[in-house]
């Protein structure tokens, strides 16, 4: 076991819980196991769900202001422990320390905004004197399943609105990155009432157990589209409510009027931040033929100047692929590109050990190539020429996914006109990766089901209830 922390425990009913079995946690910068985490049993899952259900009876009656204050206290705990959590984050996820700490503090800032939201209530008065009071009531116990690419922030996307709305939660981190989330569960035992937040960990069997469990009222899942389909099918058996934030193959369109020097770095990190392990990263880059060569040269130069390595080392900008399964998948995509004679422009050398892949730009591959059609979720960016706006919009939309996109242009009105034609839930103009807690985030097509963030996301953790009151005259008559 590493010296990052003692053996982690799950949190069930406000207490630490171990398991007779464990899963290994791999440091992706070395490819070696450095820690273990509990492998939750079925009985422990049942206990967590039952505990959360009992806690819900009190939590849903807790005044909204007290629930909001509790979420703010969670934010304070994250800030207080940001340095230690960042070191643990880098060890299990691979991201450089500075960026790891930004995720922790950013999650705290996110929770503060969510804690300021209040589900709306409406009183409608009809001409006949009928009054209808509509409010939004909590669902019950939430099954929250978070991914490995942003393990803390995406868990907090679920925790904040669920608890503000009056639900309780059983939270499962990815088996690849369980340690930070387990540690947060430990830190929150004295912050939240026992049973309101339960944190469990486990291998591949645990997710299906959770999504099929009859004790959950809702599943909030972030992950691949393939797994999201399995989650949706599992939830259908007892009509659980579901929010799915799934994969994307996001296109960015760069018009010929941009200042190439001004936008190159922004476009680069919009594609490669977190080693491109971001669902909304630019994964297909369409560049007008008039500036294609110039932008390609700038992007390759940046790639060759950026240090890829162990996140604990000074100067590292991009870390490893987080896990061996994803590493092998990205390497297979690159091998396919080589077999098909595509031109690969690679950046700086990478360490020989660990799950490292050089930043790679694929120079104008065919639209039908796998590297264009599939989401790499790694540092591989196909860059394609275009000449006609109608043509490039059609190419961008020719995908089963519709999560996010970007348009780069000096003409904002023209950029908006292109953005409005893109079949995605989010479009950025002259920027990238700007997601806000007060703004709804939803995928089109096979990129998602339901909404996260904003008031729309908060209300996904509730169900409306309409209370009908009779006219005053009817009440006086006793009818």
Buried (B, 14 or more C-beta within 10 A) or exposed (E): EBEBBEEBBBBBBBEBBEBEEBBEBBBBBBBEEBBBBBBBBEEBBEBBBBBBBBBBEEBBEBEEEEBBEBBBBBBEBBBEBBEBBBBBBBBBBBBBBEBBBBBBBBBBBBBBBBBEBBBEEEEEEEEEEEBEEBBBBBBBBBBBBBBBBBBBBBBBBBBBBBBBBBBBBBBBBBBBBBBBBBBBBBBBBEBBEBBBBBBBBBBEEBBEBBBBBEBBBBBBBBBBBEBBBBBBEBBEEEEBBBBBBBBBBBBBBBBBBBEBEEBBEBBBBBBBBBBBBBBBBBBBBBBBEEBBEEBBEBBBEBBBEBBBBBBBEEEBBBBBBBBEEBBEBBBEBBEBBEEEEBEBBBBBEBBEEBBBBBBBBBBBBEEEBBBBBBBBBBBBBBBBBBEEBEEBBEBBBEBEBBBBBBBBBBEEEBBBBBBEBBBBBBBBBBEBBEBEBEEBBBBBBBBBBBBBBBBBBBBBBBBEEEEEBBBEEEEEEEE
